[in-house]
Amino acid sequence: MRVVDVDSHYLEPLDWLVQIDPALAAEIPPSDPIERIVRGVVGDLLDVVPPSQRPADPLALLGPSGRRSLEAMIAMNEEEAAEAAAGSKSSYEAEARIALCDENGIDVQFIGSTLGTGPYVSAIREGRPDLALRALESFNRWSAQTLSGHTDRLIPITLVDLSDVDWAIAEITRMRAAGSRAFQVRAEPVSETKSLAHPDFDRLWSVAEDLGMAVVLHIAAGRAELKQGWFFNGGDPSHFAILHLVNGSIVPQIALAALLIEGVLERHPGLVVIVQEFGISWLPHFMSTIDSLAGGPYGQFFGMTQSDYGLPLKPSEYMRRQVRVSPLVTADPLRPTLDLVPEEMLVFSSDFPHQEGREDAVGLFQDQMKDCSSRARERFFGDSIAELMDL
């Protein structure tokens, strides 16, 4: 059985930008990894609540488990840096990662950023979008160089900013030549005046189809608005992070609904979308609801009639054709979702080396699929995404 891991990560060295582009590193203020991750969880809160009304320690905005996980990840990063300085191989280096994959029965692994967006965010906050795009280019170049010669098994996930479509097209084209097969976008509007489904992005989706580059929607890269008043609960401020996690499953649903209703997947039948770490329990409800709203019973009253909708396939049929969703091994039991959606829609991921991921994810998921057919197991672990993307 072939195993394709669609969602794993680097544990990048904190000085990766200095390594790849010291001149750019000197222009961009250093990013604090703790603030970066806290911002990834509750960033909109940091943007709208004055500092005087927030805890002095940003870690207080995370729940106790979140704080422990973040501290453990930073400690792992520092440990790897010390081992690398002593001459040992780090887990992000290609040969070491392949050895880990072999040990855990993984044939192909997509590898995305953990801290790679830090300089980009710092540049944006400094009002320097030109430096921000260079920062993404630098991370992508570092990623491609790190995995060079091994992209038959280790696939770098490209980071892009859709605010400049020409730049994004050039970047995914460059990275496809370097072995990438996927690029991550934020699962939210690109600006206050442009939906992710806007026709201006059709050029990008067409190029992605031609290149065989999948679109990745990943947790912390995009959010749905959660009104700031929920923060002022009269008690523990970290509970706001829990509300964010509850709200998290809304993020991919809004983004996918926009792509479906606006006909993006109809116009681009070869475009593949991979949804990562947003949970899976929302998927059956979403597929049923979006069908009902777009020409189904509910659409007769509050959504679209069939003539309003006007596309040849149901939204759920486009989902089945082009969208894949990965469960998080420590948080998303496969049942009952596995039994409620077409068997090809859920695909394997390990989320290694994050605290919520597992090296032994293959075995943990196999235990949950003992009563499944061999074909269902093969599709989940690798065949579904491999067939869709010609891997």
Summary of the structure (lengths in Angstrom):
residues: 391
radius of gyration: 20.6
end to end distance: 14.3
largest distance: 66.6
contacts: 1278
relative contact order: 0.13
helix: 52%
strand: 10%
